[in-house]
Amino acid sequence: MRTLVVGAGGIGGYFGGRLLEANRDVTFLVRPRRAAELADAGLRIRSRRGDVTLAAPLAVLAENIADPFDLVLLSVKAYDLEDAMASFGPAVGPETAIVPLLNGMRHLEILDERFGRTRVLGGQCTIAATLNDKHEIVHLNEAHSLSFGERDGTMSERVKAIENLMDGSRFDAHASATILLDMWEKWVFLATLAGSTCLMRGAIGDISVALGGADLVLRLLDECRAVAAAEGYPPREAFLDGIRHMLTATGSPLTASMLRDIENGAPIEADHGIDHHWRSPPARTAGPTAGGRPCASPDCLHSPESV
């Protein structure tokens, strides 16, 4: 199964690298500078799950894509999606499957409009990974899971083929019959985490011991739960119980990557990951539980003084 991984940064580089490590047919779609880095030093993963250096992985520039691929694994930031679609567009043929690993849900609509709904599966991953100053992919935690599936829940032949492709790679892969619910639950978690840590400019452990901090996080969680439920995907109770504990744990260093982006003056995904869903008709019907505008509206993320 010919696989095109869009990007060779923390996410694409990790999962694509693990597939390549397992001798899968993987090509990385990258920009010229990253192509030169890969040609010079290879793709290097540093992880407590096992280090690996892959010499001269196959990489391609957008203008050099000549034929369709069977699978496109899409791992870009939401604000780069339009440029990415133009870059990998020539790789999409009649039978190509696209598995996006972006946060949020809005990208599904955008990809559907560009490539057609039948080509776009659901997908998500759980991992913390980044590039260090040596251009190595550094895996920051224990989790390295990737799930995917048809949005109607069927176990199609292409889902089985992707499952076979990923079987034996050094990460946890799962073909899901509930991928849209899985994605909405991830959104509930990330929107709550980003909303609270960006708004309060602190880690979960710091927020939880501040006066009213834990209550704020739980109110925000309930707002996010209500949005997902209004969209037709109420989160499962076992999931909610687990993240209530995680998001109010004293001493926890947990923060959202969005907070780190804000602190570094980098672009953020607030409009795609949070605001789009607050402004959807079902969300407006559900309304914020705290009254007035949602706690996690993007203007609040940028300016806590405005709350």
C-alpha positions as CSV (number, residue, x, y, z in Angstrom):
1,M,0.0,0.0,0.0
2,R,1.7,3.2,-1.2
3,T,1.5,5.7,1.5
4,L,2.2,9.5,1.3
5,V,2.8,11.1,4.7
6,V,2.2,14.9,4.4
7,G,4.8,16.4,6.6
8,A,7.8,15.0,8.4
9,G,7.5,16.9,11.7
10,G,6.5,15.6,15.1
11,I,3.3,13.7,14.1
12,G,3.9,12.8,10.5
13,G,7.6,12.0,11.1
14,Y,6.8,9.8,14.0
15,F,4.1,7.7,12.6
16,G,5.5,7.7,9.1
17,G,8.9,6.8,10.5
18,R,7.5,3.9,12.4
19,L,5.8,2.6,9.3
20,L,9.1,3.0,7.4
21,E,10.9,1.2,10.2
22,A,8.5,-1.7,9.6
23,N,9.5,-1.7,5.9
24,R,6.3,-0.2,4.6
25,D,6.2,1.8,1.3
26,V,6.3,5.3,2.7
27,T,7.0,8.6,1.0
28,F,7.2,11.9,2.9
29,L,5.8,15.1,1.2
30,V,8.0,17.9,2.5
31,R,9.3,21.3,1.7
32,P,12.8,21.7,0.2
33,R,14.6,22.5,3.5
34,R,13.1,19.4,5.2
35,A,14.0,17.3,2.2
36,A,17.6,18.4,2.5
37,E,17.7,17.6,6.2
38,L,16.3,14.1,5.6
39,A,18.8,13.5,2.8
40,D,21.7,14.6,5.0
41,A,20.9,13.1,8.4
42,G,18.0,10.8,7.8
43,L,14.8,10.7,9.8
44,R,15.7,10.3,13.5
45,I,13.2,9.4,16.2
46,R,14.1,9.7,19.9
47,S,11.6,7.9,22.1
48,R,11.4,5.9,25.3
49,R,9.5,3.4,23.1
50,G,12.7,2.9,21.0
51,D,15.0,5.2,19.1
52,V,15.5,4.7,15.3
53,T,17.5,6.4,12.6
54,L,16.2,5.9,9.0
55,A,18.8,6.9,6.4
56,A,17.7,8.9,3.4
57,P,13.9,8.2,3.6
58,L,12.0,8.7,0.4
59,A,10.8,12.3,0.2
60,V,9.1,14.2,-2.6
61,L,8.4,17.9,-3.3
62,A,4.8,18.8,-4.3
63,E,5.8,19.7,-7.8
64,N,7.3,16.2,-8.3
65,I,4.3,14.1,-7.4
66,A,3.6,12.1,-10.6
67,D,1.1,9.3,-9.6
68,P,-1.7,8.8,-7.1
69,F,-1.0,7.1,-3.8
70,D,-3.2,4.5,-2.1
71,L,-3.2,6.3,1.3
72,V,-2.6,9.9,2.3
73,L,-1.7,10.3,6.0
74,L,-2.4,14.0,6.7
75,S,-0.6,15.5,9.7
76,V,-0.5,19.3,9.3
77,K,-1.7,22.2,11.5
78,A,-5.2,23.4,10.7
79,Y,-3.9,26.8,9.5
80,D,-1.7,25.0,6.9
81,L,-4.5,22.9,5.5
82,E,-5.3,24.9,2.4
83,D,-1.7,24.9,1.3
84,A,-1.3,21.2,2.2
85,M,-4.3,20.3,0.0
86,A,-2.9,22.1,-3.0
87,S,0.4,20.3,-2.4
88,F,-0.9,16.7,-2.1
89,G,-3.8,17.1,-4.5
90,P,-1.9,15.4,-7.4
91,A,-1.4,12.3,-5.1
92,V,-5.2,11.8,-4.8
93,G,-6.7,9.4,-7.4
94,P,-10.1,7.8,-7.6
95,E,-9.2,5.1,-5.1
96,T,-7.1,7.1,-2.7
97,A,-8.0,7.1,1.0
98,I,-7.2,10.2,3.1
99,V,-6.7,9.8,6.8
100,P,-6.5,13.2,8.5
101,L,-4.8,13.5,11.9
102,L,-5.8,17.1,12.6
103,N,-7.4,18.3,15.8
104,G,-11.0,19.4,15.7
105,M,-13.7,18.5,13.2
106,R,-13.9,21.3,10.7
107,H,-11.2,19.8,8.4
108,L,-13.5,17.0,7.4
109,E,-15.9,19.5,5.7
110,I,-12.9,21.2,4.0
111,L,-11.5,18.0,2.8
112,D,-14.9,16.7,1.6
113,E,-15.4,19.8,-0.4
114,R,-12.0,19.5,-2.1
115,F,-11.7,15.8,-2.7
116,G,-15.2,14.3,-2.1
117,R,-16.6,12.7,1.0
118,T,-16.0,9.1,-0.2
119,R,-12.2,9.6,-0.1
120,V,-12.0,11.1,3.4
121,L,-12.0,8.8,6.5
122,G,-12.0,9.8,10.1
123,G,-8.7,9.7,12.0
124,Q,-7.0,10.8,15.1
125,C,-3.9,10.3,17.1
126,T,-2.7,10.6,20.7
127,I,0.9,11.5,21.1
128,A,3.2,14.3,22.2
129,A,6.0,14.8,19.8
130,T,8.1,17.7,18.5
131,L,11.2,18.5,16.5
132,N,14.2,19.6,18.5
133,D,17.0,21.9,17.4
134,K,18.8,18.9,15.8
135,H,15.7,18.3,13.7
136,E,15.1,15.0,15.5
137,I,11.6,13.8,16.3
138,V,11.4,13.7,20.1
139,H,8.5,11.6,21.5
140,L,7.6,13.3,24.8
141,N,5.3,10.8,26.5
142,E,4.3,7.1,26.5
143,A,1.2,7.4,24.3
144,H,1.6,6.8,20.5
145,S,-1.7,5.6,19.2
146,L,-3.5,6.2,15.9
147,S,-7.1,5.3,15.1
148,F,-9.0,5.6,11.9
149,G,-12.2,4.4,10.3
150,E,-15.1,4.9,7.9
151,R,-17.3,7.7,9.1
152,D,-20.4,5.5,8.8
153,G,-18.9,2.9,11.0
154,T,-18.5,0.2,8.5
155,M,-15.4,-2.0,8.4
156,S,-14.7,-1.6,4.7
157,E,-12.0,-3.3,2.7
158,R,-9.8,-0.2,2.7
159,V,-10.0,0.1,6.5
160,K,-8.9,-3.5,6.7
161,A,-6.1,-2.7,4.3
162,I,-4.9,0.2,6.4
163,E,-5.1,-1.9,9.5
164,N,-2.9,-4.5,7.8
165,L,-0.5,-1.8,6.7
166,M,-0.1,-0.6,10.3
167,D,-0.1,-4.0,12.0
168,G,3.5,-4.7,13.2
169,S,4.6,-1.1,13.3
170,R,5.9,0.2,16.6
171,F,2.8,2.2,17.6
172,D,-0.7,1.4,18.6
173,A,-3.1,1.3,15.6
174,H,-6.8,0.8,15.8
175,A,-9.5,0.5,13.2
176,S,-12.5,2.1,14.9
177,A,-16.2,1.6,14.1
178,T,-16.9,4.8,16.2
179,I,-14.3,7.1,14.7
180,L,-16.5,10.3,14.7
181,L,-17.4,9.8,18.3
182,D,-13.7,9.2,19.1
183,M,-12.8,12.4,17.3
184,W,-15.5,14.4,19.2
185,E,-14.4,13.0,22.5
186,K,-10.8,14.1,21.7
187,W,-12.2,17.6,20.8
188,V,-14.0,17.8,24.1
189,F,-10.7,17.0,25.9
190,L,-8.5,19.3,23.9
191,A,-11.0,22.2,23.9
192,T,-11.3,22.0,27.6
193,L,-7.5,21.7,28.1
194,A,-6.7,24.5,25.7
195,G,-9.5,26.7,27.0
196,S,-8.5,26.4,30.6
197,T,-4.7,26.4,30.3
198,C,-4.6,29.2,27.7
199,L,-7.2,31.3,29.5
200,M,-5.4,31.0,32.9
201,R,-1.8,30.9,31.4
202,G,-0.9,27.9,33.6
203,A,-0.8,24.1,34.0
204,I,-3.7,22.0,35.2
205,G,-2.0,21.5,38.6
206,D,-1.7,25.2,39.1
207,I,-5.3,25.9,38.0
208,S,-6.7,23.2,40.2
209,V,-5.3,24.7,43.5
210,A,-6.4,28.2,42.6
211,L,-9.6,29.5,44.1
212,G,-12.4,28.4,41.8
213,G,-10.0,26.9,39.4
214,A,-11.2,23.3,39.3
215,D,-14.8,24.6,39.1
216,L,-13.9,26.7,36.0
217,V,-12.3,23.7,34.3
218,L,-15.4,21.5,35.0
219,R,-17.8,24.2,33.8
220,L,-15.7,24.4,30.6
221,L,-15.8,20.7,30.2
222,D,-19.5,20.7,30.5
223,E,-19.8,23.4,27.8
224,C,-17.7,21.3,25.5
225,R,-19.7,18.1,26.3
226,A,-22.9,20.0,25.5
227,V,-21.5,21.1,22.1
228,A,-20.5,17.5,21.2
229,A,-23.9,16.3,22.3
230,A,-25.7,19.0,20.3
231,E,-23.8,17.8,17.2
232,G,-25.1,14.3,17.8
233,Y,-22.1,12.8,19.6
234,P,-22.6,12.8,23.3
235,P,-19.4,11.7,25.0
236,R,-19.4,8.4,26.8
237,E,-19.6,8.5,30.6
238,A,-16.4,6.4,31.1
239,F,-14.5,9.0,29.0
240,L,-15.9,11.9,30.9
241,D,-15.1,10.3,34.3
242,G,-11.5,9.8,33.2
243,I,-10.8,13.3,31.9
244,R,-12.6,15.0,34.9
245,H,-9.9,13.4,37.0
246,M,-7.1,14.2,34.6
247,L,-8.2,17.9,34.2
248,T,-8.4,18.6,37.9
249,A,-5.4,16.7,39.2
250,T,-3.3,18.7,41.7
251,G,0.3,18.8,40.8
252,S,-0.3,18.0,37.2
253,P,2.1,19.7,34.7
254,L,-0.3,19.2,31.9
255,T,-0.8,22.1,29.5
256,A,-2.1,22.4,25.9
257,S,0.4,22.7,23.1
258,M,-1.7,25.8,22.1
259,L,-0.5,27.5,25.3
260,R,3.1,26.8,24.3
261,D,2.4,28.3,20.9
262,I,0.9,31.4,22.4
263,E,3.9,31.8,24.7
264,N,6.2,31.4,21.7
265,G,4.3,33.9,19.6
266,A,3.5,31.1,17.1
267,P,0.2,30.7,15.1
268,I,-2.5,28.8,17.0
269,E,-5.5,26.6,15.9
270,A,-8.1,28.4,18.1
271,D,-10.4,29.3,15.2
272,H,-10.4,25.8,13.8
273,G,-10.2,23.8,17.0
274,I,-12.6,25.7,19.2
275,D,-14.4,28.7,17.8
276,H,-15.8,27.0,14.7
277,H,-17.7,24.6,16.9
278,W,-19.0,27.2,19.3
279,R,-20.5,29.1,16.3
280,S,-22.2,26.1,14.7
281,P,-26.0,26.1,14.8
282,P,-26.3,23.1,17.2
283,A,-23.8,24.7,19.6
284,R,-25.7,28.0,19.6
285,T,-28.8,26.0,20.4
286,A,-27.1,24.2,23.3
287,G,-25.7,27.5,24.6
288,P,-22.8,27.9,27.1
289,T,-23.6,26.5,30.5
290,A,-22.0,29.5,32.3
291,G,-24.2,32.0,30.5
292,G,-23.1,34.6,27.9
293,R,-20.2,33.8,25.7
294,P,-18.3,30.5,26.1
295,C,-15.4,30.4,28.5
296,A,-13.1,29.3,25.7
297,S,-13.9,31.8,23.0
298,P,-10.7,32.6,21.1
299,D,-10.6,36.2,22.2
300,C,-10.5,35.0,25.8
301,L,-7.6,32.6,24.9
302,H,-5.6,35.5,23.7
303,S,-6.6,38.0,26.4
304,P,-7.5,36.7,29.8
305,E,-8.2,40.3,31.0
306,S,-11.2,40.3,28.7
307,V,-13.0,37.7,30.8
